[in-house]
Structure formats: structure tokens, C-alpha cells
Amino acid sequence: MDVVLTADAVVPARLAGATVLVVDVLRASTTIIAALAAGCAGVTPVADPVEARRRAAAHDALLAGERRGEPIAGFDLGNSPLEFTRERVGGRTVVLTTSNGTRALLAAREASAIGIAAFVNLTAAGHWAVAEGRDLVVVCAGERGRRSLEDHVCAGLLVEGVRVLTPGVSASPAALRALAEGRRYGREVTRLAVDSPWARKLEASGRGADVTACLLLDTTSCVPRYLPSVDKVVSRRG
């Protein structure tokens, strides 16, 4: 079991044969989970806004995304999990591009199975990963090539959950460091609203409700799975 701290640090060849959980707590992972739980037909992650516009136009899909936390002009949706309601996205495909989360998903394409994890589906994501029966790598999106505290904590809690489910599983030094970070918070992840620089930035920009929504624990059993073969994230219940 291993943890990678940023999308930039992913070495695709090292993911071959592994199960990956991609984590971008604030906010792409939580947003994708919210979208699929609300009945979205699928989410297509893309690298940049130009490609997103092209793909959405070709497939009559909704456009969603952000850059540096701000919605992209002309897009249908931003990157707030609160926007992705059943009324807005039910039955629709969404093309999504974000600063870090979609990059992490695309970097993980060589893995044998790719799930989406956050605090809101923490327990279900851990159970799904164990049921896959492979070595697990948690890929944190990070923040523009740097460690993201909230992603690191989430990764550590995932590591702890997997260790409980599979006693004796080996953990890399990076996974053990994440485990220690996760144990600093335990079930009190709402403390990240103050401790996380990105959470504070979102709060200052009027997105405190997003932060609150993203720091809820185990509100859903939905574990979205990214299928590179069809280039789409689809719903899966844990």
C-alpha cells in the first residue's frame, strides 16, 4: 500500500496492476461523488478548458470546472459539490476540468482499477479498494505540485481503514506518514476548515458552504469508478 502526494508525482508505470483511489477533497473528488450520487450519467475528466469545450459540444454534455478555485467563464457549472443536484445533472454527462483533481485522475489511467475517494465516502471507498484484491495506491491531487493537507489526512484515514480490514497488509513509508497525519485528526476532520490553507482560501472567497460539505464524513456509499477505456467516471455503490 502506498500514497502519492501530488498528481505531478505519479509515475504511471508504477500503477500497473494496482488499485488506485484518487483523492481531491477540496473539491473535485467530493464534487464527482456528489454528481454521481445525484444521478449524473457520467463525468468525463479532461486536462484543460479548451478540450472540455470541444468534448462537451461533441457529446451534448454539461461543462463544469474551475481554475484556481474560480468558475470558468461560459461553463454551466463550477466545481462546487452543492451545484451538482439531481435537477441539474440527473441523467446528464458532465465534462469536468479542474486545477488538480482531473489531472490526478488522468495520471492514474494505467492502474487496473480507479476509484474516487473523499471524506464523504471514506468507509465505502476503503471497502471497495479492499474488495478489488490488489495492492492499493492512494493518489492525492495536491495543490499545484505541493502537498494538500486535507488530501494527506484523507489518504491517512483510508490507509488506516484498509489496515483494519486487512491486518498485516504492508505499507510504504509514504503510507505510514499519511497514516500518522490522518491520526492527528481522526474523526475530527472539520478542524481542517481552519488548518488547511486551501479551505481558508475557499472560505475567504465565499465558498464556506463548500468546505463544510467537503468535510462531512461518510454521507454516501457511492464510490465512483473511472474507466479509461470509455473515458468516463461512472457510479458504483459501495
C-alpha positions as CSV (number, residue, x, y, z in Angstrom):
1,M,0.0,0.0,0.0
2,D,1.4,3.4,-1.0
3,V,0.4,7.1,-1.0
4,V,1.4,9.6,-3.7
5,L,1.1,13.2,-2.5
6,T,0.5,15.1,-5.8
7,A,-0.7,14.5,-9.3
8,D,2.7,15.6,-10.5
9,A,4.5,12.8,-8.5
10,V,2.5,10.0,-10.2
11,V,4.7,7.6,-12.1
12,P,2.1,5.9,-14.4
13,A,4.1,2.7,-15.0
14,R,4.2,2.0,-11.2
15,L,0.4,1.9,-11.1
16,A,0.1,-1.1,-13.4
17,G,-1.6,-3.9,-11.7
18,A,-2.7,-1.7,-8.7
19,T,-6.0,-0.3,-7.5
20,V,-5.9,3.5,-7.1
21,L,-8.1,5.8,-5.1
22,V,-7.8,9.4,-6.3
23,V,-8.4,12.0,-3.6
24,D,-9.1,15.7,-4.1
25,V,-11.1,16.6,-1.0
26,L,-11.5,20.3,-1.8
27,R,-13.2,19.9,-4.2
28,A,-13.1,17.7,-7.3
29,S,-13.4,14.3,-5.6
30,T,-16.3,15.4,-3.5
31,T,-17.9,17.1,-6.5
32,I,-17.6,14.0,-8.6
33,I,-19.1,11.8,-5.8
34,A,-22.0,14.3,-5.4
35,A,-22.6,14.3,-9.2
36,L,-22.8,10.5,-9.4
37,A,-24.9,10.2,-6.2
38,A,-27.3,12.7,-7.8
39,G,-27.9,10.5,-10.8
40,C,-25.3,12.0,-13.2
41,A,-24.8,9.6,-16.2
42,G,-21.1,10.0,-16.0
43,V,-18.2,12.5,-15.6
44,T,-15.5,12.9,-18.3
45,P,-12.3,14.3,-16.8
46,V,-10.2,16.4,-19.2
47,A,-7.0,18.4,-18.8
48,D,-7.9,21.9,-19.9
49,P,-10.9,24.2,-20.7
50,V,-10.3,24.2,-24.5
51,E,-10.6,20.4,-24.6
52,A,-13.5,20.5,-22.2
53,R,-15.5,22.8,-24.5
54,R,-14.7,20.6,-27.5
55,R,-15.7,17.4,-25.8
56,A,-18.9,18.9,-24.3
57,A,-20.0,20.2,-27.7
58,A,-19.4,16.9,-29.4
59,H,-21.4,14.9,-26.8
60,D,-24.2,17.4,-25.7
61,A,-22.7,17.3,-22.2
62,L,-22.7,19.9,-19.4
63,L,-19.4,21.8,-18.9
64,A,-18.0,22.1,-15.4
65,G,-14.8,23.1,-13.8
66,E,-12.5,25.7,-12.2
67,R,-9.1,27.3,-12.3
68,R,-7.5,28.4,-9.1
69,G,-10.9,27.8,-7.4
70,E,-12.9,30.1,-9.6
71,P,-15.6,29.0,-12.1
72,I,-14.6,29.2,-15.7
73,A,-16.5,31.8,-17.8
74,G,-19.1,30.3,-20.1
75,F,-19.2,26.9,-18.2
76,D,-22.5,25.5,-17.0
77,L,-21.2,24.6,-13.6
78,G,-18.2,25.3,-11.4
79,N,-16.6,22.8,-9.0
80,S,-18.9,23.0,-6.0
81,P,-20.5,19.8,-4.9
82,L,-23.6,21.8,-3.9
83,E,-24.2,22.7,-7.5
84,F,-24.5,19.1,-8.7
85,T,-28.1,18.4,-7.8
86,R,-30.4,15.8,-9.3
87,E,-32.3,18.6,-11.0
88,R,-29.2,19.9,-12.6
89,V,-27.2,16.8,-13.6
90,G,-29.6,13.9,-13.4
91,G,-29.2,11.8,-16.5
92,R,-26.6,14.1,-18.0
93,T,-23.0,13.6,-18.8
94,V,-20.6,16.2,-17.4
95,V,-17.2,17.2,-18.8
96,L,-15.1,18.4,-16.0
97,T,-11.7,20.1,-15.8
98,T,-10.1,21.3,-12.6
99,S,-6.7,22.6,-11.5
100,N,-5.6,19.4,-9.7
101,G,-8.3,16.7,-9.4
102,T,-8.8,15.8,-13.0
103,R,-5.1,15.9,-13.6
104,A,-4.7,13.2,-10.9
105,L,-7.4,11.1,-12.5
106,L,-5.7,11.3,-15.9
107,A,-2.3,10.5,-14.3
108,A,-3.8,7.3,-12.8
109,R,-5.0,5.8,-16.1
110,E,-2.5,2.9,-16.1
111,A,-4.0,1.4,-12.9
112,S,-6.1,-1.7,-13.0
113,A,-9.0,-0.1,-11.2
114,I,-9.5,3.6,-10.3
115,G,-12.0,4.8,-7.7
116,I,-12.8,8.3,-6.3
117,A,-12.5,8.9,-2.6
118,A,-13.1,11.8,-0.2
119,F,-14.2,12.2,3.4
120,V,-17.9,11.8,2.3
121,N,-17.4,8.2,1.1
122,L,-14.4,7.3,3.2
123,T,-15.6,4.0,4.6
124,A,-17.2,2.8,1.3
125,A,-14.1,3.7,-0.7
126,G,-11.9,1.7,1.7
127,H,-14.2,-1.4,1.4
128,W,-14.3,-1.1,-2.4
129,A,-10.5,-0.9,-2.6
130,V,-10.1,-4.0,-0.4
131,A,-12.7,-5.9,-2.3
132,E,-10.7,-5.3,-5.5
133,G,-7.9,-7.5,-4.1
134,R,-4.9,-5.7,-5.4
135,D,-2.2,-3.5,-4.0
136,L,-3.6,-0.1,-3.2
137,V,-2.1,3.3,-4.1
138,V,-3.9,6.4,-2.9
139,V,-3.2,9.3,-5.3
140,C,-3.6,12.7,-3.7
141,A,-4.3,15.6,-6.2
142,G,-2.3,18.1,-4.1
143,E,-2.2,21.8,-4.9
144,R,-0.2,22.7,-8.0
145,G,2.5,20.3,-7.3
146,R,2.5,20.7,-3.5
147,R,1.1,18.6,-0.7
148,S,-2.5,19.3,0.2
149,L,-3.2,18.8,4.0
150,E,-6.8,17.7,3.5
151,D,-5.8,15.2,0.9
152,H,-3.0,13.8,3.0
153,V,-5.3,13.4,6.0
154,C,-7.9,11.6,3.9
155,A,-5.2,9.3,2.5
156,G,-4.1,8.5,6.0
157,L,-7.6,7.7,7.1
158,L,-8.0,5.4,4.1
159,V,-4.8,3.7,4.9
160,E,-6.0,3.1,8.5
161,G,-9.3,1.7,7.3
162,V,-7.6,-0.7,4.9
163,R,-5.2,-1.8,7.7
164,V,-8.2,-2.6,9.9
165,L,-9.9,-4.6,7.1
166,T,-6.7,-6.4,6.0
167,P,-4.4,-6.9,9.1
168,G,-0.8,-7.4,8.2
169,V,-1.0,-5.5,4.9
170,S,2.3,-3.9,4.1
171,A,2.5,-0.1,4.0
172,S,5.2,2.1,2.4
173,P,6.9,4.8,4.3
174,A,4.7,7.4,2.5
175,A,1.6,5.4,3.5
176,L,2.8,5.4,7.2
177,R,3.4,9.1,7.1
178,A,-0.1,9.6,5.8
179,L,-1.4,7.3,8.5
180,A,0.2,9.5,11.1
181,E,-1.3,12.6,9.6
182,G,-4.7,11.1,9.5
183,R,-4.5,10.0,13.1
184,R,-3.8,13.6,14.1
185,Y,-7.4,14.3,13.1
186,G,-9.2,11.0,13.4
187,R,-13.0,11.7,13.1
188,E,-12.5,15.5,13.7
189,V,-11.8,16.4,10.1
190,T,-13.8,19.6,10.5
191,R,-10.7,21.0,12.1
192,L,-9.3,21.2,8.6
193,A,-11.6,24.2,7.9
194,V,-9.1,26.2,9.9
195,D,-5.9,24.2,9.4
196,S,-6.0,23.8,5.6
197,P,-4.7,26.8,3.7
198,W,-7.0,25.9,0.7
199,A,-10.0,25.6,3.0
200,R,-9.3,29.1,4.4
201,K,-9.0,30.5,0.8
202,L,-12.3,29.0,-0.2
203,E,-13.9,30.4,2.9
204,A,-12.5,33.8,2.2
205,S,-13.9,33.7,-1.4
206,G,-17.4,33.0,-0.1
207,R,-17.3,29.2,-0.5
208,G,-17.5,28.2,3.1
209,A,-20.6,26.1,2.4
210,D,-18.4,24.0,0.0
211,V,-15.8,23.5,2.7
212,T,-18.5,22.4,5.2
213,A,-19.9,19.9,2.6
214,C,-16.5,18.5,1.8
215,L,-15.5,17.9,5.5
216,L,-18.5,15.6,6.2
217,L,-17.7,12.0,7.0
218,D,-19.4,9.0,5.4
219,T,-22.5,10.7,4.0
220,T,-22.7,8.3,1.0
221,S,-21.8,4.8,-0.1
222,C,-21.3,6.0,-3.7
223,V,-17.8,5.1,-4.9
224,P,-17.4,6.4,-8.5
225,R,-15.1,4.4,-10.7
226,Y,-13.0,5.9,-13.5
227,L,-13.0,3.7,-16.6
228,P,-10.3,5.0,-19.0
229,S,-11.5,2.6,-21.7
230,V,-14.6,4.7,-22.1
231,D,-13.0,7.9,-20.7
232,K,-15.7,8.3,-18.1
233,V,-16.3,8.2,-14.3
234,V,-19.4,6.1,-13.6
235,S,-21.4,5.3,-10.4
236,R,-20.7,2.4,-8.2
237,R,-22.3,1.8,-4.8
238,G,-20.0,0.6,-2.0
